[in-house]
Amino acid sequence: MIEEGKIKSNKSFKGDYYRLDLLAPMIAALAKQGQFVHLAISGLRDRILRRPFSIFDADGETISIIFKRVGQGTEAMASLTPGQLCSLMGPLGKPFSPGDKDKIPIIIAGGYGSAATHILAKRSPRPGIIFMGAKTASDLILTDEYEKLGFKVFISTDDGSLGRKGFVTENLADYLDSRETELSGASIFSCGPIPMLKTLSKILKDRGMKAQISLDQHMCCGIGACFACVHRIRDDKSESGWRYARICTEGPVFSSDDVIFD
């Protein structure tokens, strides 16, 4: 559906990251964890195209997104003020399946991926663990928000500026190996860069585990018409054993053992 969302607030969150809250009751009522909205700013069509943003939160009649000011479009978004309107298409995409209350949820988030998994953690039937990774400390966001939800937070940065030095997947692998029996029935979720998801999938496969992963791909139409965001997934019905799936409609969430990264 398309809904005109009225901006309630638009505030700097951390560094170049912003939190945008919009009054969009129809979309908020339907939004599920892992879904996204396709956003366009009214009156700025010559400067910004409709673009996808993960739903950070949906509370009452309000949806929230986290974005980073990195180019012309997000620069325009950063200047939006309360009362202005944004055209929202959504909620779009296949969501994360809810976690089982009898299984501990484990989230692996790379960079901005922590914004996409926040609503998943908020709606989780029980607190769990999140492994957060980024290139440097300034790119880590939402650590306090996850702690407020009761999640235990493990941090990794590539440069060692905060938490453990190294990749978030290395931190996860060591944790899994130290608690193999305890975590054998965990519900695992992840969102982040494709290289991180590729490594994560191998780590889990080697240990007889799998995860629900949200693929981060460039999208154009957001409704499966343009085929710009396709990715290879396994398909036993296909002669080749695989096919292209549209991330915007068949995803963004897939099982890690279905995605082909090579």
C-alpha positions in Angstrom: 0.0 0.0 0.0 1.0 3.6 -0.4 0.5 6.0 2.5 1.4 9.6 3.1 3.4 9.6 6.2 3.6 12.8 8.3 6.9 13.5 9.9 6.7 13.6 13.7 10.4 14.0 14.4 13.7 13.8 12.5 16.7 14.0 14.8 20.4 13.3 14.6 21.0 10.0 16.3 24.7 9.4 16.3 27.2 11.2 14.0 25.7 11.0 10.5 22.9 8.7 11.6 19.4 10.0 11.9 16.1 8.7 13.3 13.0 9.6 11.3 9.6 9.0 13.0 6.5 9.2 10.7 2.8 9.0 11.5 1.7 6.2 9.2 -1.0 4.2 11.0 -1.9 1.8 8.1 1.7 0.7 7.5 2.5 0.6 11.2 -0.4 -1.7 11.9 0.9 -4.2 9.4 4.7 -3.9 9.8 6.6 -7.1 10.7 10.2 -7.6 11.8 12.6 -7.5 8.8 10.3 -5.7 6.4 11.0 -2.3 4.8 9.3 0.8 3.3 10.0 2.5 0.0 10.2 6.2 0.6 9.9 9.3 -1.5 9.8 12.9 -0.3 6.9 15.0 -1.5 8.1 18.1 -3.5 11.6 16.8 -4.0 11.1 14.4 -6.9 13.9 16.1 -8.8 16.4 15.4 -6.0 15.4 12.0 -4.5 14.0 8.8 -5.9 11.9 6.4 -3.9 14.4 4.2 -1.9 14.2 1.4 0.6 14.7 1.7 4.3 14.4 -1.1 6.9 11.7 -0.5 9.5 13.5 0.2 12.7 10.3 0.3 14.8 6.6 0.2 14.5 4.7 1.4 17.6 1.1 2.4 17.6 0.5 4.6 14.5 4.2 5.4 14.1 6.9 3.8 12.1 10.6 4.7 12.5 13.6 4.3 10.3 17.3 4.9 10.9 19.3 6.3 8.0 22.8 7.6 7.4 23.6 10.9 5.7 25.8 9.7 2.8 24.6 11.4 -0.4 22.2 13.9 -2.0 19.1 11.9 -1.2 19.9 11.3 2.5 21.2 14.9 2.8 17.7 16.0 1.8 16.1 13.6 4.3 18.3 15.0 7.1 16.7 18.5 6.5 13.1 17.3 6.8 11.1 18.9 9.5 7.9 17.9 11.5 4.7 18.2 9.5 6.3 17.5 6.1 5.0 14.5 4.2 6.7 11.5 2.8 5.2 9.0 0.4 5.6 5.5 1.9 5.1 2.2 0.1 5.0 -0.7 2.4 5.3 -2.7 4.4 7.3 -4.7 1.8 9.3 -7.9 1.8 9.3 -11.2 3.5 9.8 -10.8 7.2 11.8 -12.7 9.8 9.8 -15.6 11.3 9.2 -15.0 15.0 11.6 -16.8 17.4 10.6 -19.7 19.5 10.1 -18.8 23.2 12.0 -22.0 24.1 15.1 -21.1 22.1 17.5 -18.3 22.8 17.6 -15.7 20.0 21.0 -14.8 18.6 21.3 -11.8 16.3 24.4 -11.0 14.2 24.3 -7.5 12.9 26.9 -5.8 10.7 26.9 -2.0 10.7 23.5 -0.6 9.7 22.1 -4.1 10.0 21.4 -3.5 13.7 18.7 -1.1 12.6 16.9 -3.8 10.6 17.0 -6.3 13.4 15.9 -4.0 16.3 12.2 -4.6 15.8 12.9 -8.3 15.7 14.6 -8.1 19.1 11.9 -5.9 20.5 9.2 -8.4 19.5 11.2 -11.5 20.6 9.4 -13.7 23.1 12.6 -13.6 25.2 15.8 -11.6 25.5 18.9 -13.1 23.8 22.3 -12.2 22.5 23.4 -9.8 19.8 26.8 -9.7 18.1 27.4 -6.3 16.6 30.2 -5.5 14.3 31.4 -2.4 12.4 34.6 -1.0 10.8 35.1 1.4 13.6 33.4 2.6 16.8 31.7 5.5 15.1 29.8 3.1 12.9 28.3 1.2 15.8 24.8 2.2 16.6 21.9 1.1 18.9 24.0 -0.8 21.5 22.1 1.0 24.3 18.8 0.2 22.7 19.5 -3.6 22.6 20.7 -3.5 26.2 17.4 -1.9 27.2 15.6 -4.8 25.6 17.6 -7.2 27.8 19.9 -8.4 25.1 23.5 -9.2 26.0 25.7 -7.2 23.5 29.0 -8.4 22.1 30.9 -5.8 20.1 33.6 -6.2 17.4 35.3 -3.5 15.3 37.7 -4.1 12.5 40.2 -1.6 13.9 39.8 -2.5 17.5 38.5 1.0 18.5 35.7 -0.6 20.6 35.2 -4.2 21.8 37.0 -7.1 20.3 39.3 -6.3 17.3 38.3 -8.3 14.3 35.2 -9.4 12.4 31.9 -10.0 14.1 31.8 -13.5 12.6 35.0 -14.4 14.4 33.5 -13.3 17.7 30.4 -15.4 17.0 32.4 -18.5 16.0 34.4 -18.5 19.2 31.2 -18.1 21.2 29.4 -20.9 19.5 32.3 -23.3 20.0 32.5 -22.5 23.7 28.8 -23.2 24.2 28.1 -25.8 21.6 25.5 -27.8 23.7 23.8 -24.8 25.2 23.2 -23.2 21.8 22.4 -26.2 19.7 18.7 -25.1 19.6 19.2 -21.4 19.3 17.2 -19.3 16.8 19.7 -17.3 14.8 19.0 -14.1 12.8 21.4 -11.8 10.8 21.5 -8.7 8.7 24.6 -7.0 7.3 26.9 -6.8 4.3 27.0 -9.7 1.9 30.6 -10.7 2.7 29.6 -11.0 6.4 26.6 -13.1 5.6 28.6 -15.4 3.4 31.1 -16.0 6.2 28.3 -16.4 8.7 26.6 -19.0 6.6 29.7 -21.1 6.3 30.4 -20.9 10.0 26.9 -22.1 10.8 26.9 -24.8 8.1 30.2 -26.2 9.4 28.5 -26.6 12.8 25.2 -28.0 11.5 23.3 -24.8 12.1 21.5 -22.2 10.0 20.0 -18.8 10.3 17.4 -16.5 8.9 19.4 -13.8 7.0 18.3 -10.5 5.5 20.1 -9.8 2.3 21.3 -6.2 1.6 20.9 -5.5 -2.1 20.4 -2.3 -4.1 16.7 -2.0 -5.0 14.9 0.1 -7.6 11.2 -0.6 -7.8 10.8 -2.5 -4.5 7.9 -4.6 -5.9 9.6 -7.2 -8.0 9.0 -5.6 -11.4 12.5 -4.5 -12.4 14.6 -7.5 -11.4 17.5 -5.2 -10.2 17.9 -6.9 -6.8 18.2 -10.5 -7.7 20.4 -13.1 -5.9 21.0 -16.8 -6.5 19.3 -19.3 -4.3 19.1 -23.0 -4.3 16.2 -24.6 -6.2 16.0 -28.4 -6.5 13.3 -28.0 -9.1 15.6 -26.2 -11.5 17.8 -28.1 -13.9 20.8 -26.0 -12.8 19.9 -26.5 -9.1 19.5 -22.8 -8.5 17.5 -19.7 -9.7 17.5 -16.0 -9.2 15.2 -14.7 -6.5 14.0 -11.1 -6.2 15.2 -9.8 -2.8 12.4 -7.2 -2.6 9.6 -9.7 -2.8 10.9 -13.2 -2.1 13.2 -11.7 0.6 14.9 -9.9 2.0 14.8 -12.7 4.5 16.0 -16.2 3.4 17.4 -19.3 5.1 21.2 -19.2 5.1 21.3 -22.7 3.6 19.3 -21.6 0.6 21.5 -18.7 -0.4 24.4 -19.2 -2.9 27.2 -16.8 -2.3 29.9 -18.1 -4.7 
